[in-house]
Every structure is written in C-alpha cells, then in structure tokens.
Amino acid sequence: MTADDSFGRLDDDDYPAYTMGRAAEMLGTTQGFLRAIGEARLITPLRSPGGHRRYSRYQLRIAARARELVDQGTAIESACRIVILEDQLEEAQRINAEYRRGTSKP
C-alpha cells in the first residue's frame, strides 16, 4: 500500500479507522455502550488482525444517533430498532429520488 492509498482512505466513511476506545471517547460514551449496540446488531465493527474492534465514521454516526435516543430515555433495543428503520427509510428515499431523476422527462 502506498501513501496515496492510505490518504485516500481518509475520505472513506466506511473505512474502520477508530478503535473502540477512541470511538467511545469521540461519542462521549462507554465501551460498554458500543458493545451493547453491537449485540443489538445496530452496527458490526470490523476486527483488526489482532481481533480488536474498529469503527468507521458511518458507524460512529449511527452510534451517535442511538446514544441520542438512549439519552432521551429510549431503551437501547428500541433505540437500535428506530435507528435501523431511519437508516432504511433514508436509503429508500435516496433510491426513489434517483429513480425519479432517471425516469423524469426534461
């Protein structure tokens, strides 16, 4: 891997750049919270060659939304389900918008 390849990953939302400790620190939460949302299957962190959890920026945004809901009093399992549904809705809306652009007449 060249230096150019490494720098290119800085813009990749899916690149697992953050350790569990760093991710928890950035979110202002505990590592236990990250484990809990992993167990609830909200996010599945990738593993380093040594077996350590690694998180992407996209996963951190998802985790931050779940934390927001939990901080508002939503049970963690419910918060995870809400975030999954929000993410699915956003994707469906994106696909729908692309479809409309592709089939609309000028």
Secondary structure, DSSP 8 states (H G I E B T S, - for coil): --HHHHHHGGG-TTS--EEHHHHHHHHTS-HHHHHHHHHTTS---EE-TTS-EEE-HHHHHHHHHHHHHHHTT--HHHHHHHHHHHHHHHHHHHHHHHHHHHH---
